């Protein structure tokens, strides 16, 4: 008996270790396996661009391509199976979403085959009104033919609707009761909505009467009090902003934002690009931003700004990767910083009164 208990405990322990190992593997994969992205553009005779995002090789891949004056093409695959696509073909996601329609289609097919089997028992001379009495109302039989000859009727729909293999006409009372309930709910909702509108109009009328009856001097006094209150709150917020702890929090957050932007930017730039906007000022600002981020200074990427005309020419390819662990690390640094927590609590009190 003891040996059986120990064997069960051993099996349970092995299963728990396997589950723990799989969970740990998935967590580490999510944290450290990077999400890779690639962008490519060609702006010469034919202007086109392409984007690719992948994670874990074939685990997840998403591709999008656009060509000038043509439709956008995209494909999303998980483990090599197409989930979404712009092409005209049925995907796994569409099959999952259309399971109800397929189930109803199977039911209709079974009912049609049932009537076909019943009709096959009679010869052509025995077909009379009694032989067709069991068919649903509104069905007009044609000359005897095979299943392929009736496919047009099957595709266009049956003259009857089915629910769980039975005709909906067998339940007229339930169908009418559902309609009555829905109509009753709609009427109650309309009545409540009308009552709320009347209540709001009545309250607005009372408020308008009160404002008319109030003297003009009292209104000016209230306005003066509100302006003084806003001025005091602005002074409190200004003092809070220029405190040492607040300045530390601002510098810390700007530094983290700068690190995040530099981490998200692509790590590889290749190609050449000559561009320019209709507004020279906008061209200069964009080129300055590219220089500040180091994109225009890359030795493998040559970017020229054209200030005299609007133009876009060249080829360019960029690559980058993003790991979830970086954002988790940033969140941990913010959460365990005591000075940031103190600034957050004080700022919450200051802003709570505004």
BELPETA-V380078 format. One record per residue. PHI is phi as a letter, one per 40 degrees, with the letter a starting at -180 (none if undefined). PSI is psi as a letter, one per 40 degrees, with the letter a starting at -180 (NA if undefined). OMEGA is omega in degrees with one decimal (* if undefined). Layout:
BEGIN
phi:PHI psi:PSI omega:OMEGA
phi:PHI psi:PSI omega:OMEGA
END
This chain:
BEGIN
phi:none psi:d omega:-179.8
phi:c psi:d omega:179.7
phi:c psi:d omega:178.0
phi:c psi:d omega:178.7
phi:c psi:d omega:179.3
phi:c psi:d omega:177.8
phi:c psi:d omega:177.7
phi:c psi:d omega:178.4
phi:c psi:d omega:178.4
phi:c psi:d omega:179.6
phi:c psi:d omega:179.0
phi:c psi:d omega:179.2
phi:c psi:d omega:178.7
phi:c psi:d omega:178.6
phi:c psi:d omega:178.8
phi:c psi:d omega:177.9
phi:c psi:d omega:178.3
phi:c psi:d omega:179.4
phi:c psi:d omega:179.4
phi:c psi:d omega:178.8
phi:c psi:d omega:178.6
phi:c psi:d omega:179.3
phi:c psi:d omega:178.6
phi:c psi:d omega:177.9
phi:c psi:d omega:179.6
phi:c psi:d omega:-179.9
phi:c psi:d omega:179.1
phi:c psi:d omega:177.7
phi:c psi:d omega:179.8
phi:c psi:d omega:-175.4
phi:c psi:d omega:-168.7
phi:b psi:d omega:176.9
phi:c psi:h omega:-173.2
phi:c psi:i omega:169.3
phi:c psi:h omega:-176.3
phi:c psi:i omega:177.5
phi:b psi:i omega:-179.7
phi:a psi:h omega:179.2
phi:b psi:h omega:179.1
phi:a psi:h omega:179.9
phi:a psi:i omega:177.3
phi:b psi:h omega:-176.1
phi:b psi:g omega:179.0
phi:b psi:b omega:178.5
phi:c psi:d omega:175.3
phi:b psi:h omega:-178.6
phi:c psi:h omega:179.6
phi:a psi:i omega:-179.2
phi:a psi:i omega:-177.9
phi:a psi:i omega:179.1
phi:b psi:h omega:-179.8
phi:b psi:h omega:176.5
phi:b psi:h omega:-178.1
phi:a psi:i omega:176.4
phi:a psi:h omega:178.3
phi:g psi:f omega:179.5
phi:g psi:b omega:-177.8
phi:c psi:e omega:-178.8
phi:c psi:d omega:178.9
phi:a psi:h omega:177.2
phi:a psi:h omega:177.4
phi:b psi:h omega:-177.4
phi:b psi:h omega:177.2
phi:b psi:h omega:-179.1
phi:b psi:h omega:179.9
phi:b psi:h omega:176.5
phi:b psi:i omega:-174.7
phi:d psi:h omega:179.8
phi:g psi:f omega:174.9
phi:b psi:i omega:-177.9
phi:c psi:i omega:176.6
phi:c psi:h omega:177.4
phi:b psi:h omega:-179.4
phi:a psi:i omega:179.3
phi:a psi:h omega:177.0
phi:b psi:h omega:-178.7
phi:b psi:i omega:173.9
phi:b psi:h omega:-174.7
phi:f psi:f omega:177.3
phi:g psi:e omega:-179.4
phi:c psi:h omega:-177.7
phi:c psi:h omega:178.4
phi:c psi:d omega:177.9
phi:b psi:i omega:178.0
phi:a psi:i omega:176.9
phi:c psi:e omega:179.6
phi:c psi:i omega:-177.4
phi:c psi:g omega:174.5
phi:a psi:i omega:-176.1
phi:c psi:h omega:178.9
phi:c psi:i omega:179.0
phi:c psi:d omega:-179.9
phi:c psi:d omega:178.0
phi:c psi:d omega:176.9
phi:c psi:d omega:179.7
phi:c psi:d omega:-179.0
phi:c psi:d omega:-177.6
phi:c psi:f omega:-177.9
phi:c psi:d omega:178.5
phi:c psi:d omega:178.8
phi:c psi:d omega:178.7
phi:c psi:d omega:178.0
phi:c psi:d omega:177.9
phi:c psi:d omega:178.8
phi:c psi:d omega:177.8
phi:c psi:d omega:178.6
phi:c psi:d omega:178.6
phi:c psi:d omega:179.8
phi:c psi:d omega:179.5
phi:c psi:d omega:179.8
phi:c psi:d omega:180.0
phi:c psi:d omega:178.4
phi:c psi:d omega:177.9
phi:c psi:d omega:178.8
phi:c psi:d omega:176.8
phi:c psi:d omega:178.7
phi:c psi:d omega:179.4
phi:c psi:d omega:-178.1
phi:c psi:d omega:-179.0
phi:c psi:e omega:178.7
phi:c psi:d omega:-176.7
phi:c psi:i omega:173.1
phi:c psi:i omega:-176.7
phi:c psi:d omega:179.8
phi:c psi:d omega:-177.1
phi:c psi:e omega:-179.3
phi:c psi:h omega:176.3
phi:b psi:a omega:-177.7
phi:c psi:d omega:-179.5
phi:c psi:d omega:-179.2
phi:c psi:d omega:-179.4
phi:c psi:e omega:-174.9
phi:c psi:d omega:-175.3
phi:c psi:e omega:179.7
phi:c psi:i omega:178.6
phi:c psi:i omega:-177.9
phi:c psi:h omega:-179.9
phi:g psi:e omega:179.2
phi:c psi:h omega:-179.6
phi:b psi:h omega:-177.5
phi:c psi:i omega:175.0
phi:b psi:a omega:176.7
phi:c psi:i omega:-176.0
phi:d psi:h omega:-179.8
phi:a psi:i omega:-177.4
phi:c psi:i omega:-179.9
phi:c psi:d omega:-179.1
phi:c psi:d omega:179.9
phi:c psi:d omega:-179.8
phi:c psi:e omega:-176.7
phi:c psi:d omega:178.3
phi:c psi:d omega:177.0
phi:c psi:d omega:-178.3
phi:c psi:d omega:-179.1
phi:c psi:d omega:-178.3
phi:c psi:e omega:177.8
phi:h psi:i omega:179.9
phi:c psi:i omega:176.2
phi:c psi:e omega:176.4
phi:b psi:i omega:177.4
phi:b psi:i omega:-175.8
phi:b psi:i omega:172.9
phi:b psi:h omega:-177.8
phi:f psi:f omega:175.5
phi:g psi:e omega:179.7
phi:b psi:i omega:-177.6
phi:c psi:i omega:176.3
phi:c psi:e omega:179.0
phi:c psi:e omega:176.0
phi:c psi:e omega:-177.6
phi:b psi:f omega:-178.4
phi:c psi:d omega:-176.3
phi:c psi:d omega:179.8
phi:c psi:d omega:179.6
phi:c psi:d omega:178.3
phi:c psi:d omega:179.8
phi:c psi:d omega:177.2
phi:c psi:d omega:178.2
phi:c psi:d omega:179.4
phi:c psi:d omega:178.3
phi:c psi:d omega:-180.0
phi:c psi:d omega:178.3
phi:c psi:d omega:178.1
phi:c psi:d omega:177.9
phi:c psi:d omega:178.5
phi:c psi:d omega:178.9
phi:c psi:d omega:177.8
phi:c psi:d omega:179.8
phi:c psi:d omega:178.5
phi:c psi:d omega:179.1
phi:c psi:d omega:179.1
phi:c psi:d omega:178.5
phi:c psi:d omega:178.4
phi:c psi:d omega:177.6
phi:c psi:d omega:178.3
phi:c psi:d omega:178.1
phi:c psi:d omega:178.7
phi:c psi:d omega:178.9
phi:c psi:d omega:179.2
phi:c psi:d omega:178.0
phi:c psi:d omega:179.5
phi:c psi:d omega:178.2
phi:c psi:d omega:177.7
phi:c psi:d omega:178.9
phi:c psi:d omega:179.2
phi:c psi:d omega:179.6
phi:c psi:d omega:178.6
phi:c psi:d omega:177.1
phi:c psi:d omega:179.9
phi:c psi:d omega:-179.3
phi:c psi:d omega:177.7
phi:c psi:d omega:-177.4
phi:c psi:d omega:-179.2
phi:c psi:i omega:179.1
phi:c psi:i omega:-177.0
phi:c psi:d omega:-179.5
phi:c psi:d omega:179.5
phi:c psi:d omega:179.1
phi:c psi:d omega:177.0
phi:c psi:d omega:178.7
phi:c psi:d omega:178.0
phi:c psi:d omega:178.4
phi:c psi:d omega:179.4
phi:c psi:d omega:177.6
phi:c psi:d omega:178.9
phi:c psi:d omega:178.8
phi:c psi:d omega:177.1
phi:c psi:d omega:178.9
phi:c psi:d omega:177.4
phi:c psi:d omega:178.6
phi:c psi:d omega:177.8
phi:c psi:d omega:-179.8
phi:c psi:d omega:177.4
phi:c psi:d omega:177.9
phi:c psi:d omega:177.4
phi:c psi:d omega:179.9
phi:c psi:d omega:179.1
phi:c psi:d omega:177.2
phi:c psi:d omega:179.7
phi:c psi:d omega:-178.0
phi:c psi:d omega:-175.8
phi:c psi:e omega:173.9
phi:c psi:i omega:-176.9
phi:c psi:d omega:-179.3
phi:c psi:d omega:179.1
phi:c psi:d omega:178.1
phi:c psi:d omega:175.6
phi:c psi:d omega:179.9
phi:c psi:d omega:179.7
phi:c psi:d omega:179.3
phi:c psi:d omega:-179.6
phi:c psi:d omega:-177.9
phi:c psi:d omega:177.3
phi:c psi:d omega:176.9
phi:c psi:d omega:178.6
phi:c psi:d omega:178.0
phi:c psi:d omega:178.2
phi:c psi:d omega:177.9
phi:c psi:d omega:-179.2
phi:c psi:d omega:179.8
phi:c psi:d omega:179.2
phi:c psi:d omega:179.6
phi:c psi:d omega:-178.3
phi:c psi:d omega:-178.0
phi:d psi:i omega:-179.7
phi:d psi:i omega:179.4
phi:c psi:e omega:-177.5
phi:b psi:h omega:177.5
phi:b psi:h omega:177.3
phi:a psi:i omega:175.6
phi:h psi:a omega:179.2
phi:b psi:i omega:-176.5
phi:a psi:h omega:175.6
phi:b psi:h omega:-173.7
phi:b psi:i omega:176.7
phi:a psi:i omega:178.8
phi:b psi:i omega:177.6
phi:c psi:d omega:178.0
phi:c psi:h omega:-179.1
phi:c psi:d omega:179.9
phi:c psi:d omega:178.4
phi:c psi:d omega:176.4
phi:c psi:d omega:179.4
phi:c psi:d omega:179.6
phi:c psi:d omega:179.4
phi:c psi:d omega:179.4
phi:c psi:d omega:175.9
phi:c psi:d omega:177.5
phi:c psi:d omega:177.8
phi:c psi:d omega:177.0
phi:c psi:d omega:-179.2
phi:c psi:d omega:178.9
phi:c psi:e omega:177.7
phi:g psi:e omega:-178.3
phi:c psi:d omega:-177.5
phi:c psi:e omega:-179.0
phi:c psi:e omega:-179.9
phi:c psi:h omega:-178.1
phi:c psi:d omega:-178.3
phi:c psi:e omega:-177.8
phi:b psi:h omega:-179.5
phi:b psi:h omega:-178.7
phi:b psi:h omega:179.3
phi:b psi:h omega:178.3
phi:c psi:h omega:-180.0
phi:b psi:h omega:-175.7
phi:c psi:e omega:-174.4
phi:c psi:e omega:-178.5
phi:a psi:i omega:176.8
phi:c psi:h omega:-174.9
phi:a psi:i omega:175.2
phi:a psi:h omega:-176.6
phi:b psi:i omega:173.2
phi:h psi:a omega:176.8
phi:b psi:i omega:-179.4
phi:a psi:i omega:176.4
phi:b psi:h omega:179.3
phi:b psi:i omega:177.9
phi:b psi:i omega:178.2
phi:a psi:i omega:177.1
phi:a psi:i omega:-178.7
phi:b psi:h omega:175.4
phi:b psi:i omega:178.9
phi:c psi:d omega:-178.4
phi:d psi:d omega:179.8
phi:c psi:d omega:-179.3
phi:c psi:d omega:175.4
phi:c psi:d omega:178.8
phi:c psi:d omega:177.7
phi:c psi:d omega:179.6
phi:c psi:d omega:178.7
phi:c psi:d omega:178.8
phi:c psi:d omega:179.8
phi:c psi:d omega:-174.6
phi:c psi:d omega:-176.0
phi:c psi:e omega:175.4
phi:c psi:h omega:-175.8
phi:c psi:d omega:-178.8
phi:c psi:d omega:176.5
phi:c psi:d omega:177.6
phi:c psi:d omega:179.3
phi:c psi:d omega:178.2
phi:c psi:d omega:179.7
phi:c psi:d omega:179.8
phi:c psi:d omega:-179.7
phi:c psi:d omega:178.9
phi:c psi:d omega:177.2
phi:c psi:d omega:177.6
phi:c psi:d omega:-178.8
phi:c psi:d omega:-178.8
phi:c psi:d omega:179.0
phi:c psi:d omega:178.8
phi:c psi:e omega:-178.8
phi:b psi:NA omega:*
END
